[in-house]
Every structure is written in C-alpha cells, then in structure tokens.
Amino acid sequence: MSVSISADGSYIAASSGDNKVYLFGRVDNTLLWSYETTGWVTSVSISSDGSYIAASGYDFRYEPWGGNVYFFSRSENTPIWWYGSVAAAPPISMSSDGNYLAVVSSGLLLFGRENNTPLRVYTRRQPWEPPSLLPGDIVATSISSDSSFIAAGEGWIGGKNVYLYNRDNDTPLRKYGTDGEVKYVSISSDGSYIAAGVDALWDKVYLFSRSDNTPMWSYTIESVWSLAISSNGNYIVAGTAFPDFKIYLFGRELSTGPAAAPTFPTMPVIAIVLVVAGVIGAILAKRKK
C-alpha cells in the first residue's frame, strides 16, 4: 500500500494489506524484518541513510476506526515508540535525517525520534485572527529535507488553506488561500517552494513561494490523485485519476501550461465505453424482436 526507499537505494520500507510494515535490504532481496500492526498500514517513510523508518495506518481495535503512528530503528522490528492518533490513517512526513516526523492528527504535530511526546502542536491561527466557525481538518503534510519548514493542507468542510510553518514556531509563517479542499502538499528541500493539489469545482495544482502569500501560479486539471515537487523546486509532477488518466509535469516558471502532459494508458475509459455501447446495443436488439 506504500513504499519508501533510502537515498542510495540500500533499504526499502514497505507496507501491505496484511497490516504489516516490512524492511528490505537491496542485496539479495533480503527481508530484514517485519512488524504486525493493528490495521492497514497506509504510509511509510524512511530516512536518507535508512536508519529510521516511520509508518502510519488504521487501528481496527476501536469503533470508529482510529489510527496509529510507529517509529522504528533499522536494527530491530520493535518500535522505538508508537502514538495513538485520533485520525484514521494519519499522513506522515519524515525529515531526511530521521530526526523529525510531521504527523496529521486532526491538527499538525511534530515528533522527535526519541519518544512519542509531541515537540510541537501547530495552530492555524495568528494571534490577531478570530476563530473560524468551520475550521477544516489538516489532511496533508510535508516536511523539508532539513526539517526547517513544514507545509500542511487543510481539507474537508471549512478548509481551503495551505500553511507554512517554521519548525520552531507553532503559528503559521504563511497562510495561502486556495479555491477548494487541499488534498496534497509537497515542499522543496530547503522549504522555498510549496506545491498543493486542491479539490475544487475543477481540481487545481498550485505553486507557492515561501516569500509571498500570493500563489506563483495555479493550473486547472481533472482529478488530482498524487503530487510531488523536486528537491530544488524546479519541477512539479501531478498524477490524475478518472476521467483524465494523465501525468502532468510543470516547470516552476509556468507560463501557458505544463511542461509536459503525457497521456496515461486510457484502457479503463475504453472499457467503460465498450460496456455502455454493448448494453445499448442489447437493449435496441431486444426492442427490434
């Protein structure tokens, strides 16, 4: 259900529908260890050198389902710590050195690698701002490689904002408005650029700069399903689902459209068209009889 690889490719963390976290070594396809959790594991992340692994997912022991976060050392399959989250399948993002882990749990939390006590609980209001009547939940996060900056996206009812935090300050450094519910965020290595995928009337991809509250640009596409930004912030890639089935590659200095928009195989669309045509044909044939 999720995979993550160390910078040199020596270690691969993975999860599956069997409620387990796996760590593999590249040499000889070696399974180094596995750990069974209390529900589906939906997200894994590994540090650049493969020393630390984080995972998050559901907790099926409770109704309604909750979620857990687990933090491991490469050397053993017993978690260094785990955290019971109020959010099911909480999104996570780990710094390159494994020293910090950003976790979505209704709000945004920051953990160190030593224990499960949050180092920071981030707020979405500046001191002078009034409380929102319909605050949206934080649903996405991304931490810069050096952990200096953390981006978060607000979704569900009442939430249309992207937030940028300095790691050591629990109030937003920037608050960016969008046209819809934010589904994905991705931040460049130094925190200079933030990309966001938004669910609006028509989905959009946004690019923001750390230096300004105004979007650098936005681009309308259909059904944003995944999003990533390159380490230097020069390129943004977005994947779409039905009915678009495309991968869009954008340059940071967008002018008229994406740098490339290669078409993803459209067999599902063709199959749907054929099925509908077959049903209509069968109905017409029956009427003629």
Secondary structure, DSSP 8 states (H G I E B T S, - for coil): -EEEE-TTSSEEEEE-TTSEEEEEETGGGEEEEEEE-SS-EEEEEE-TTSSEEEEEEEETTSSS-EEEEEEEETT-SS-SEEEEESSSS--EEE-TTSSEEEEESSSEEEEESS-SS-SEEE-S--TTS---SS--EEEEEEE-TTSSEEEEEEESTT--EEEEEETT-SS-SEEEE-SSEEEEEEE-TTSSEEEEEEESSS-EEEEEETT-SS-SEEEE-S-EEEEEE-TTSSEEEEEE-TTT-BEEEEESS-SSS-SB--B---HHHHHHHHHHHHHHHHHHHHHH-
